[in-house]
Structure formats: structure tokens, C-alpha cells
Amino acid sequence: MPETSSSNGGIGEDLFIGVEGGGTSSNAVLLTGTGHVLASSAGDTTNMWNIGIPATCDNIMQMVNDLRKSAQLEDSHQISGIGLCLSGADSESENEKLVDYLREYFNPAAHYIIEADTMGSLATALPDLAGIVLISGTGSNCVLRNPDGTQIKSGGWGHLLGDEGSAYWIAMRAVKILFDHDDNYRVSEFNIDSLRRHVFKFFNVTQRSEILPFFYSPFQKSAIANMASNIAKGAAENDPLCNYLYHDAGIRLAQHIKAIVPHIQSDLLSRAGGVPVVCVGSVWKSWEALKDGLSLCCREIQCKSSETFVKLPVFFVCLTSHLLRIFALPCLYVSHIFSVSVCFCL
């Protein structure tokens, strides 16, 4: 990478910023052309469908400014390029609008690249970008990218049309089950006491009506999604209803993979070790609660597996017509890695 003249603390290389944007929170790094990380920053959601383009750009710039301050960059030192991998960045026309707004009002870099968050995960894990990425965080999304660059998508349509198996989906189902049960509209077959306790504790309320502002005035998707971690606590306590919610989430996530398997090209399917599936997002931290539902759905695609070691929240699943493996993946810029041993018998 060519160097530029700079009096900024000895930093003479061209500098780049990478932003990984989610539906609840985002992360950014400042690095040199050789990959040396100079600073990192965390920020709020950068999903333009949830908060709009102006607010998305504001949140991006908050992280950019934090990075510049941490690296002690002079105002005259221009960033050479910024790469944005954002939740919801699936529309080329909307992506262009975001970049145009960012350039017009802030102009943080000389060059811009924007892709969906799925591509950022694939690029981190797979050098040739060929494989499957399955995201389950605030929302959910699954994308297959074949070796020839063609892409097939399953899910990723937001909380009104999709997000199955995501944190929001789990939390929303929990609240709906609670409301329906207490209304005697659809009585739960499970004891609901533990679920009610976890829901009320998360929202810090004593009655259901106090939950309504999170849904209506204004709607707070990320706050609702965060409640899934409380449901995971209930599952860890072996509450049957909380376990059911995560079991069903595992099924819904596996169905994303099942949906795109017919579109996997033969040269990718025949690779040694199988087709890599990169799983990313906070919901994967609750692997113990998800795995039985996931394996139940995988039986339908006639997979088998062996004892494995998993690092969460990011890991590989390798899929062939005969074998499903899960193994550890070291991933750049993952702030929390949880390690568990998994015996996965299908």
C-alpha cells in the first residue's frame, strides 16, 4: 500500500475504516493498508430500515469520529476508504442513497463500499466468499454465495415479514404467548410463571400494560430483541416454555439452510469438508438451547454429525449430503467468544 505524507504521529499509510452494522449495535475499526488495527469503536444500530438514512449516517459518523479521536488523527488526514457491511443493506438503490447522504453531509472518506452484513461475515471467515452465512441477532438472514458469485437469499425481510429464529422473533413470541394466556384467548400448555417473571423483570414492569410503550410509542425493536437473553436464562433453568421457544428458534434457523440447499452448485457441494455455513449473531450464544431444534430440522436433509468443539457466537457448520460438522472459527473483531463442548448426534 503506498504511503502518503503525514505529520500525524508517524501514521503515513493510507487508512481505512470497516463498519459492521447490526440491528441493535454496530462496531467499527480503523486500520492500515497492511491490516494493523489502530482503533476500534462501538455504536448504535445502523439498519437504515429501522431508523432511516439520516440517523444511520449519524451513528456511522459517531463511530468514525471516535476512531479518529482514539488514533489521534489530524483533521487534515483523510480516510482513504470506508467499508460498510450493514444489516438491511440489501437494496442497491437504498445503499446508493445512504452513501450519497454520507458523502454530501459528512464526507468521511475518499472511497465507499457498502454491502449487507452477510457479506461482511463471509469475507471475515471465507477468503473466496463461497459458502452460506446464517445470521441470528436482532433479526435473522441467510445467504448462499456460490463460487461463481451468484447469491440466493432466504429470510432477511425484517420483523414484519421475516426474522424467524432471531432475538426479536423469540422475544415477540414470548410476549404474545404471555398476553394470549392471561387473556384466556389461547391458554398455554406450559406453566407460564417463569416466562412472566423473566418478561416482567426485563421490562421492569409489574403489569402487562406497562410493556405497551416498547411496542407502540415509539416501537423499540432492539430493546424488545434484547429480552431474548432473559428467555435464554429461563431455558438454562430448564423452564419448559423457555426451552420450547429456543427449540423452535433452532428449527426456524435450520429451515433457512434447508431452503437454499437445492441452490448450492455442485463444485461447492463437492468440496472437501463440505459447504461452510458461517453462523453469526447473539442468539448463537444460546447454543445449548438451540441445538436440539436445529438438529431436528437437519434430519430432514439426511445429515449426520460427530462430537465437536464450538466457539460462539461465530462458528462454522459444514454441510454435505452425508455429514454435518460444527467446528471452531477464530473471527476478527468478535468481542465475546464463548466456548462449549457439544455432542451433536442426529
C-alpha positions in Angstrom: 0.0 0.0 0.0 1.5 3.4 -1.0 2.3 5.8 1.8 1.2 9.4 2.0 3.0 12.3 3.7 1.6 13.0 7.1 2.7 14.7 10.3 0.2 12.8 12.3 2.1 10.9 14.9 4.0 8.9 12.4 0.9 7.5 10.6 1.8 7.8 7.0 -0.1 4.9 5.4 -3.4 5.2 3.8 -6.0 4.4 6.4 -9.3 2.5 6.1 -12.4 2.1 8.2 -14.6 -1.0 8.4 -18.1 -0.9 9.9 -20.1 -4.0 10.9 -23.6 -2.7 11.5 -26.3 -4.6 13.2 -29.9 -4.1 14.2 -29.1 -3.4 17.8 -25.4 -2.3 17.9 -22.5 -1.7 15.5 -18.7 -2.0 15.6 -16.0 -0.2 13.6 -12.3 -0.4 13.2 -9.6 1.9 11.9 -6.7 0.1 10.2 -3.8 0.5 7.9 -3.5 -1.0 4.5 -1.5 -3.8 5.9 -4.3 -4.7 8.3 -2.8 -3.2 11.5 -5.7 -2.1 13.8 -5.2 1.4 15.1 -8.5 1.9 16.9 -11.9 0.3 17.5 -15.3 1.8 18.4 -18.8 0.6 19.2 -22.1 2.4 18.3 -25.8 2.1 17.9 -27.8 0.4 15.2 -27.0 1.2 11.6 -30.0 -0.5 10.0 -31.5 2.1 7.7 -34.9 0.4 7.6 -35.3 0.7 11.3 -34.1 4.3 11.9 -33.8 5.9 8.5 -30.8 7.0 6.4 -30.0 10.3 8.3 -29.9 8.6 11.7 -27.9 5.7 10.3 -25.3 8.1 8.9 -25.2 9.9 12.3 -24.5 6.7 14.0 -21.8 5.8 11.5 -20.1 9.2 12.0 -20.2 8.8 15.7 -18.0 5.7 15.4 -15.8 7.4 12.7 -15.2 10.4 15.0 -14.4 8.1 17.9 -11.9 6.2 15.8 -10.2 9.4 14.6 -10.0 10.7 18.2 -8.6 7.4 19.5 -6.0 7.3 16.8 -5.2 11.0 17.3 -5.6 11.7 13.6 -5.3 15.3 12.5 -8.3 16.9 10.8 -6.3 17.1 7.5 -5.7 13.3 7.4 -8.4 11.9 5.1 -9.5 8.3 5.4 -8.8 6.5 2.1 -11.8 4.3 2.1 -14.7 3.1 4.3 -16.3 -0.3 4.0 -19.8 -0.6 5.3 -21.4 -4.1 5.9 -24.8 -3.2 7.4 -27.9 -5.0 8.5 -30.6 -4.3 6.0 -28.2 -3.1 3.2 -29.7 -5.4 0.6 -31.2 -2.8 -1.8 -28.8 -1.3 -4.3 -30.9 1.9 -4.7 -31.2 2.5 -0.9 -27.5 1.8 -0.5 -26.7 4.4 -3.0 -28.9 6.9 -1.2 -27.1 6.2 2.1 -23.6 6.7 0.5 -24.8 9.9 -1.2 -26.1 11.2 2.1 -22.9 10.2 3.9 -20.7 11.9 1.2 -22.8 15.1 1.0 -23.2 15.8 4.7 -20.1 14.3 6.2 -17.6 13.0 3.6 -15.7 10.8 6.0 -13.6 9.0 3.3 -12.4 9.2 -0.3 -14.0 5.9 -1.4 -17.0 4.0 -0.2 -18.1 0.3 -0.4 -21.4 -0.9 1.0 -22.7 -4.4 1.3 -25.1 -6.3 3.5 -23.9 -7.7 6.8 -24.0 -11.2 5.4 -21.1 -10.4 3.0 -19.0 -9.0 5.8 -19.3 -12.3 7.7 -18.4 -14.3 4.6 -15.4 -12.1 3.9 -14.2 -12.5 7.5 -14.5 -16.3 7.5 -14.1 -17.4 3.9 -11.4 -15.9 1.7 -13.2 -16.9 -1.5 -16.6 -15.8 -0.2 -18.1 -19.1 -1.2 -20.5 -20.6 1.3 -23.5 -19.8 3.5 -23.9 -17.2 6.2 -26.7 -17.6 8.7 -27.3 -14.5 10.9 -29.4 -14.6 14.1 -29.1 -11.4 16.1 -31.8 -8.7 16.4 -33.1 -10.1 13.1 -32.2 -13.1 11.0 -30.9 -13.6 7.5 -29.4 -16.4 5.4 -27.5 -16.0 2.2 -25.8 -18.6 -0.1 -22.9 -17.3 -2.3 -21.8 -19.8 -4.9 -18.2 -19.8 -6.3 -19.4 -18.0 -9.5 -20.7 -15.1 -7.4 -24.4 -15.9 -7.6 -26.4 -15.4 -4.4 -29.5 -16.9 -3.1 -31.3 -15.4 -0.1 -33.7 -16.9 2.5 -35.2 -14.6 5.1 -33.8 -11.2 6.0 -37.1 -9.4 5.4 -37.4 -7.7 8.7 -39.7 -8.1 11.7 -43.0 -7.7 9.8 -42.2 -10.3 7.1 -39.5 -12.4 8.5 -36.8 -12.6 11.2 -37.7 -16.1 12.1 -35.4 -17.6 14.7 -34.0 -14.2 15.7 -33.8 -12.5 19.1 -36.8 -10.3 18.2 -38.8 -13.3 17.0 -38.1 -15.2 20.2 -39.0 -12.2 22.4 -42.1 -11.3 20.4 -43.4 -14.9 20.6 -42.7 -14.9 24.4 -44.7 -11.7 24.9 -47.5 -12.8 22.6 -47.8 -16.2 24.5 -48.0 -14.3 27.8 -50.7 -11.9 26.6 -52.8 -14.6 25.0 -52.6 -16.8 28.0 -53.5 -14.1 30.5 -56.4 -13.0 28.2 -57.6 -16.6 28.2 -57.6 -16.2 24.4 -55.0 -19.0 23.8 -54.1 -20.8 27.0 -50.5 -22.1 27.0 -50.0 -25.8 27.5 -46.9 -24.8 29.6 -46.7 -23.3 33.0 -46.2 -19.6 32.3 -44.9 -18.4 35.7 -41.2 -18.4 34.8 -41.8 -16.7 31.5 -43.9 -14.0 33.1 -41.2 -13.4 35.7 -38.4 -13.1 33.1 -40.5 -10.8 30.8 -41.6 -8.5 33.7 -38.1 -8.4 35.1 -36.6 -7.4 31.7 -39.1 -4.6 31.1 -39.1 -3.6 34.8 -42.8 -3.7 35.0 -45.5 -5.2 37.3 -48.3 -5.5 34.8 -48.7 -6.2 31.1 -50.0 -2.7 30.1 -46.7 -1.2 31.1 -45.0 -3.2 28.3 -47.0 -1.5 25.6 -44.8 1.7 25.2 -41.9 -0.6 23.9 -44.2 -1.7 21.1 -46.1 1.4 20.2 -44.8 4.7 21.4 -42.3 4.5 19.9 -41.6 1.0 18.7 -38.3 -0.2 20.1 -37.2 -3.3 18.1 -33.7 -3.6 19.6 -35.0 -3.2 23.1 -37.6 -5.9 22.6 -35.0 -8.2 20.9 -32.7 -7.8 24.0 -35.3 -9.6 26.0 -34.4 -12.9 24.3 -31.4 -13.2 26.6 -33.8 -13.3 29.6 -35.7 -16.1 27.9 -32.4 -17.9 27.4 -31.9 -17.7 31.2 -35.2 -19.4 31.6 -34.1 -22.1 29.2 -30.9 -22.5 31.1 -33.0 -23.0 34.2 -34.9 -25.8 32.3 -38.2 -24.0 32.2 -40.2 -26.0 29.6 -41.8 -23.0 27.9 -38.5 -21.0 27.5 -36.9 -24.2 26.2 -39.7 -24.6 23.7 -39.2 -21.1 22.4 -35.5 -21.7 21.7 -36.1 -25.2 20.4 -38.5 -23.7 17.8 -36.0 -21.0 17.0 -33.4 -23.6 16.2 -35.9 -25.3 13.8 -36.6 -22.0 12.1 -32.9 -21.2 11.7 -32.2 -24.6 10.2 -35.1 -24.2 7.8 -33.2 -21.2 6.3 -30.3 -23.6 5.4 -32.8 -26.2 4.1 -34.4 -23.7 1.8 -31.2 -22.8 0.0 -29.6 -26.3 -0.2 -31.1 -27.0 -3.6 -29.3 -24.0 -5.0 -25.8 -25.0 -3.9 -23.7 -25.5 -7.0 -22.1 -28.9 -7.4 -18.5 -27.7 -7.3 -19.2 -26.1 -3.9 -21.1 -29.1 -2.6 -18.3 -31.5 -3.6 -15.6 -29.5 -1.8 -13.6 -31.4 0.8 -15.2 -30.8 4.2 -18.5 -29.7 2.8 -20.2 -26.3 2.4 -19.2 -23.9 5.1 -22.0 -22.1 6.9 -20.9 -19.2 9.0 -23.3 -18.5 11.9 -23.2 -15.1 13.4 -25.2 -13.2 16.0 -26.0 -13.0 19.7 -28.7 -15.8 19.6 -25.9 -18.3 18.9 -24.6 -17.7 22.4 -27.5 -19.8 23.5 -26.3 -22.8 21.5 -27.4 -25.4 24.2 -31.0 -24.2 23.9 -30.9 -24.1 20.1 -29.1 -27.3 19.1 -31.9 -29.8 19.5 -34.3 -27.9 17.3 -31.6 -27.3 14.8 -30.7 -31.0 14.7 -34.4 -32.0 14.3 -34.7 -30.0 11.1 -31.3 -31.2 9.8 -32.6 -34.8 10.0 -34.8 -33.9 7.1 -31.8 -33.2 4.9 -30.3 -36.5 5.9 -27.2 -35.2 7.8 -25.1 -36.9 10.4 -22.6 -35.4 12.8 -19.9 -36.2 15.3 -18.7 -34.8 18.6 -17.4 -31.3 18.0 -16.0 -28.2 19.7 -17.8 -24.9 19.1 -16.8 -21.3 19.7 -19.7 -19.0 19.9 -21.2 -16.7 18.7 -19.3 -17.3 15.5 -18.7 -20.8 14.1 -18.8 -23.0 11.0 -21.3 -25.6 10.1 -20.0 -27.8 7.2 -22.8 -29.4 5.2 -22.5 -32.3 2.7 -25.1 -34.8 1.7 -23.8 -37.2 4.4 -22.1 -35.1 7.1 -22.8 -32.1 9.3 -19.8 -30.8 11.2 -19.6 -27.8 13.5 -16.1 -26.6 14.4 -14.3 -23.6 15.9 -13.7 -20.4 13.9 -11.4 -17.7 15.0 -13.0 -14.5 13.8 -11.7 -10.9 13.5 -13.3 -8.3 15.7 -15.6 -10.7 17.7 -15.5 -9.2 21.2 -17.0 -12.1 23.0 -16.2 -15.8 22.4 -17.9 -18.5 24.3 -16.5 -22.0 24.3 -18.6 -25.1 24.9 -18.2 -28.8 24.1 -21.1 -30.2 22.0 -22.0 -33.8 21.3 -24.3 -33.5 18.4 -25.9 -36.8 17.4 -28.5 -36.9 14.6 
